[in-house]
Amino acid sequence: MYFEARVSNSNGVLVPIGYMGAQISLYKVSGGALCSSTTMTYNSYQNYDWLRYADAQCGHGIYYYARGSTAAYNGTLYAYYYTAATPALYFP
C-alpha cells in the first residue's frame, strides 16, 4: 500500500531548506506494535510543502494503520506533530 505524509506552509512564503520534515509509521492494530517506519526526511530545497512517501506493509493477513509525523523548525528548535491515524487497513 502507498502512504503519504505532508507538512506545509500556508502563509505563501518559501520555507528554507531543512525547516520541514515528514515521516510515516505503520502499526499493527492488534497490540499496536510498530511494524514499519520511514526515517524523518527534511526539505532539501526551498518550497511551500514537503512530502514523505512510503510503499509499505506489515505482512499478509493482518490489520494495521498508518500515522504520519511532521517536524517544523521555528528558528530555534523543531516542533513535532502527529497526523491523524488512518482507519484500520487490511492487507490480504
N, C-alpha and C positions, 0 to 999 in steps of 0.2 A: 504494500500500500504506500501511497505517496502523501507526505505531510509537509506543511509549510508553517513557519513562524515568521512574523513580520513586526518590526518596530519602525515607527515613522514619526516625522516631524510635521506638525500641522500648521506652522506659522509661515511657511513659504520661504524659509531661509535654508540654504545648503548647510548640511551638518559636516563638520570637519572629519577627516579620516580618524578612525578609531573611537569615535564617540558613541556609536550604536552597536549593540551586539544582539545575537539571537541564537537559540539552541532548542532542540526538540528531544523529548524523552518519551519512551513507551513503557507502560506499566501493565502487569497482569492484573485483571480485575479481581481474581481470586487471590487474596492476600496482599495485593498492592505492590508486589516486588518489581523493582526496576529490571527491565529485560533488554532494553536497548537505549542508547543515548548518543547524540552527536556532541561534538565539542562546541563551546561557545565561539562563534566567529564574529569578528568586528568589521565594520565597513572599511574597505580597502581603498575607497575613493570618496570624494565629496558627493553626497546625494541627499534626497529628502526622506528616503526609507532604506531599510536593509532587510533582506530575506535570508532565511536558512531553510534549505530543502532537505528532506530525508526520504529515502525509499527503503522502508524497513518493515520488519515484522518480528513477532515474538515466538514464532513457531506455528505449526499447523494444529487446528482443532481446539484453539483456546480463544477466550475473550480477553481483550486488552483495551486500553485507552491511551491517548496521546495528550501531552501537555507541553506547551512551549514556555520558555523563559526568555526574557529580554533584559538588556542592560542599556542604560543611558548615562553618559558622563556629563556632569554639570560644571566641569572646570576644576573641581576639587576631588570628587570621588564618583564611583559608579553607583547608581541606584538599580536594583534588580527587581523585576516583576514577573509573576507567573501569569500565563494566559489561562483562560477557562479550559477545562479538560473536555475532550471530545466525548460524545456518548460511547457506550461500550461497543467495540468493533469485534467482529468475528472473522478470523481467517481460516477458511476450510482446509 
